[in-house]
Amino acid sequence: MDEQLTYLLAFVDCLPWVLIDAMEFWLEQFVVAARSVQGSRRDILIRTLWDCLSGEMGGEAGFKAVEWWVNGGKTRILTPKL
């Protein structure tokens, strides 16, 4: 793993502590930052993001994050358009 991937994985680890009102903003920022990651590194990043959103986050924050994923977040993160 390289430095860029390490930073993005650390970002994902911080998501459970993001305020609910700011969750969508930071997830969109993550999409922008993750666009430059390619190949197996990208697969690791997306899998870690989904694990965080669907399992590690609880309550209203988890609901908000999964709602973002279902309402277009998944498409934006899986299709790396520049």
ChimeraX attribute file (.defattr): number of C-alpha atoms within 10 A of each C-alpha:
attribute: neighborCount
match mode: 1-to-1
recipient: residues
	/A:1	7
	/A:2	7
	/A:3	8
	/A:4	14
	/A:5	16
	/A:6	12
	/A:7	11
	/A:8	18
	/A:9	16
	/A:10	11
	/A:11	15
	/A:12	21
	/A:13	15
	/A:14	11
	/A:15	21
	/A:16	18
	/A:17	10
	/A:18	12
	/A:19	11
	/A:20	16
	/A:21	10
	/A:22	10
	/A:23	19
	/A:24	18
	/A:25	10
	/A:26	16
	/A:27	20
	/A:28	15
	/A:29	11
	/A:30	16
	/A:31	18
	/A:32	15
	/A:33	12
	/A:34	19
	/A:35	16
	/A:36	12
	/A:37	15
	/A:38	11
	/A:39	7
	/A:40	9
	/A:41	13
	/A:42	18
	/A:43	13
	/A:44	13
	/A:45	20
	/A:46	19
	/A:47	11
	/A:48	15
	/A:49	22
	/A:50	16
	/A:51	13
	/A:52	20
	/A:53	23
	/A:54	14
	/A:55	11
	/A:56	13
	/A:57	19
	/A:58	14
	/A:59	7
	/A:60	10
	/A:61	20
	/A:62	20
	/A:63	15
	/A:64	18
	/A:65	24
	/A:66	19
	/A:67	14
	/A:68	17
	/A:69	19
	/A:70	11
	/A:71	11
	/A:72	10
	/A:73	17
	/A:74	15
	/A:75	11
	/A:76	15
	/A:77	21
	/A:78	14
	/A:79	10
	/A:80	15
	/A:81	9
	/A:82	6
